[in-house]
Amino acid sequence: MGSIRVGRAQAKPDTPGHVSGMHQGNQGRYQDQTGHHRDGTSDARRSTGIHWKRHDALVDAMPNISPG
């Protein structure tokens, strides 16, 4: 089996996984991200751009789960 040539490691084992001051995931900007809600849920507008009203829940008692 041949040897695999790799470069020097660029991160140290004690480097933190998150740097303070940087955004994480989908945090904020809910006005620009249609279908995403502040509580972490989403609706059909997130996954379907055409005729999203057809993909919403039929009755208000049903959960509004996005199709994607």
C-alpha distance (Angstrom), angle and dihedral (degrees) to the residues before:
residue distance angle dihedral
M1 . . .
G2 3.79 . .
S3 3.75 124.4 .
I4 3.78 119.0 -105.0
R5 3.77 114.9 -132.4
V6 3.80 113.8 -142.4
G7 3.77 133.6 174.2
R8 3.76 128.8 -118.2
A9 3.81 116.8 -72.4
Q10 3.82 111.4 -96.0
A11 3.81 97.5 -161.9
K12 3.77 129.6 57.1
P13 3.83 120.4 -135.7
D14 3.81 91.9 -115.8
T15 3.83 94.7 52.3
P16 3.85 111.2 121.7
G17 3.79 117.9 -114.6
H18 3.80 93.9 -134.6
V19 3.78 129.3 42.5
S20 3.80 115.1 -147.2
G21 3.78 114.4 -112.9
M22 3.81 95.7 33.1
H23 3.81 123.0 112.1
Q24 3.79 118.7 -110.7
G25 3.80 123.5 -145.0
N26 3.81 117.3 -52.8
Q27 3.78 94.7 -17.2
G28 3.81 112.0 152.2
R29 3.82 130.9 -19.5
Y30 3.81 93.1 94.8
Q31 3.80 91.7 154.2
D32 3.82 90.5 64.4
Q33 3.81 97.1 40.0
T34 3.79 104.9 69.4
G35 3.77 114.0 -153.5
H36 3.82 96.2 25.4
H37 3.82 118.7 108.5
R38 3.81 131.3 -159.2
D39 3.82 93.1 -113.7
G40 3.82 92.1 60.2
T41 3.80 97.2 -101.7
S42 3.78 125.7 119.2
D43 3.78 138.4 -160.9
A44 3.81 137.1 -151.4
R45 3.82 93.8 -75.5
R46 3.82 88.3 72.7
S47 3.81 93.9 60.8
T48 3.80 106.3 25.3
G49 3.77 123.4 51.6
I50 3.81 97.5 179.7
H51 3.82 121.0 64.2
W52 3.80 94.2 -12.3
K53 3.82 91.4 168.3
R54 3.80 89.0 67.9
H55 3.81 90.2 58.9
D56 3.82 98.1 50.5
A57 3.80 122.9 100.3
L58 3.82 114.7 -71.1
V59 3.81 96.4 -141.5
D60 3.81 127.9 31.8
A61 3.83 90.1 -124.5
M62 3.83 90.9 61.4
P63 3.82 119.9 87.1
N64 3.79 114.4 -106.4
I65 3.81 101.6 -127.0
S66 3.78 119.4 175.7
P67 3.81 114.7 -123.1
G68 3.82 95.5 -129.6
